[in-house]
Amino acid sequence: MTPDIAIALGILAIGFILFVTETFTLDVTALVLLSILFLLGYLSPLEAVSGFSNPAVITIAFLFVLSHALQKTGVLEYLVVRINRLASKSQALGTAVYL
């Protein structure tokens, strides 16, 4: 086994442990691992950013930002209270609201 393979496997193992234990948020862990692989020369600049060209990645990133903003402003808490009030009136209405 060459040193390059050992280093790459070590980074992979550390990444796996960080993902499983969720020491950091999953997005932070993924970006840190991507940065490490790029800085050590295992990924070219084109390879490092190629995943961001996928519209699904941009959509998920936007949803992270949007959900954080809704949580910080208190809009989600307000909506949960209103939905729970509606749901407490009848079981059928509650089921419809949650669906």
FENKARA-V845261 format. One line per field, one symbol per residue. ss: DSSP state (h for helix, s for strand, l for the rest). burial: + if it has 9 or more other ideal C-beta (glycine too) atoms within 8 Angstrom, else -. A space follows every 10 residues. Layout:
ss->???
burial->???
This chain:
ss->llhhhhhhhh hhhhhhhhhh hllllhhhhh hhhhhhhhhl llllhhhhhh hhhlhhhhhh hhhhhhhhhh hhhlhhhhhh hhhhhhhhhl hhhhhhhhl
burial->-----+++-- +--++--++- --------+- -+++-+++-- --+----+-- ------++-- ---+-----+ ---------- --+--++--- --++--+--
